Amino acid sequence: MTIDISAKGMRFRSHREYELEDHLKIAFTDATSAPWHGTGEFLCKVVRVAPVPGSAALDVSVCRVE
């Protein structure tokens, strides 16, 4: 679930575990309304992982790798 998005990154909530510096490929379901310009997948790097209080979920922040 996406929580926040900017021109250079995004924060999402996940039950999957991620480590700092992990690389992810992010794609948007509808490319025409995607917040990032371009098509296909965007390479990103995990820059922050924070536990969600009272939950097993994690808030994961990534930044785009240009």
C-alpha positions as CSV (number, residue, x, y, z in Angstrom):
1,M,0.0,0.0,0.0
2,T,1.5,3.3,-1.1
3,I,1.5,5.9,1.7
4,D,3.5,8.8,0.1
5,I,5.1,9.5,-3.2
6,S,7.3,12.3,-4.6
7,A,9.3,12.9,-7.8
8,K,12.3,11.0,-6.4
9,G,10.8,8.3,-4.2
10,M,8.0,6.7,-2.3
11,R,7.0,5.2,1.0
12,F,4.9,2.1,1.2
13,R,3.6,-0.3,3.8
14,S,4.5,-4.0,3.5
15,H,4.5,-7.2,5.4
16,R,7.5,-8.3,3.4
17,E,10.9,-7.7,4.9
18,Y,13.4,-5.4,3.2
19,E,16.9,-4.4,4.1
20,L,18.7,-1.1,3.6
21,E,20.3,-0.8,0.2
22,D,18.0,-3.5,-1.4
23,H,17.2,-2.7,-5.0
24,L,13.6,-3.0,-6.1
25,K,11.9,-2.6,-9.5
26,I,8.6,-0.6,-9.1
27,A,6.0,-0.6,-11.8
28,F,2.6,1.2,-11.8
29,T,-0.6,-0.6,-12.9
30,D,-1.8,2.4,-15.0
31,A,1.2,4.0,-16.8
32,T,-1.0,6.9,-18.0
33,S,-1.7,8.1,-14.4
34,A,1.7,7.0,-12.9
35,P,3.3,9.8,-10.8
36,W,6.7,9.1,-12.4
37,H,7.4,9.9,-16.0
38,G,8.5,7.0,-18.2
39,T,7.2,3.6,-18.9
40,G,7.9,0.1,-17.5
41,E,9.8,-0.5,-14.3
42,F,11.7,2.0,-12.2
43,L,14.8,0.9,-10.3
44,C,14.8,2.0,-6.7
45,K,16.9,1.6,-3.6
46,V,15.6,1.0,0.0
47,V,16.7,3.9,2.1
48,R,14.6,3.4,5.3
49,V,12.7,0.6,6.9
50,A,10.6,1.4,10.0
51,P,8.3,-0.9,12.0
52,V,4.6,0.1,12.3
53,P,3.7,0.3,16.0
54,G,1.2,-2.4,17.0
55,S,1.6,-4.3,13.7
56,A,3.8,-6.8,11.9
57,A,4.0,-4.4,8.9
58,L,6.9,-2.2,7.9
59,D,7.0,1.3,6.4
60,V,9.5,1.1,3.6
61,S,11.0,4.2,1.9
62,V,12.8,4.0,-1.5
63,C,14.4,6.5,-3.8
64,R,14.7,6.2,-7.5
65,V,18.0,5.2,-9.0
66,E,18.8,7.3,-12.1
